[in-house]
């Protein structure tokens, strides 16, 4: 008896699932706005502006981090110049680690551009003439 009840419930659930799928997949749900995957001109312009602003902000962060990197590298050079061949202070090692971490951060920011890359057409390279 329990097996029959479970079987009936499974069949009812399957039928309900099929009905729900056909109602939402068919034309019963009206579509508002442009078709999916298409953007209006205004939406494209807004997205382009957003991407430009994000790239501008990213570029400013790269400049700031690069300035910090320059300062840390200068401090590291000064610390190394003060040390001698027999001693290397813990401060020098920590400065080197800071420089490394910041350099990696700058490198990753440079790679993570937002939006479509701006590409220029490749330069025309003259083909050599055979002799």
TAGIHU-V140392 format. One line per field, one symbol per residue. psi: psi as a letter, one per 20 degrees, with the letter a starting at -180 (. if undefined). A space follows every 10 residues. Layout:
psi = ???
This chain:
psi = ghhggggggg ggggghgggg ghghhajhoq pqaqqqipqr gggggggggg hggghggggg hggghhgggg gghghggghg hhraiiqoqh ggggghgggg ghggggghhh hkqpapqoqq qqqppppqpq .
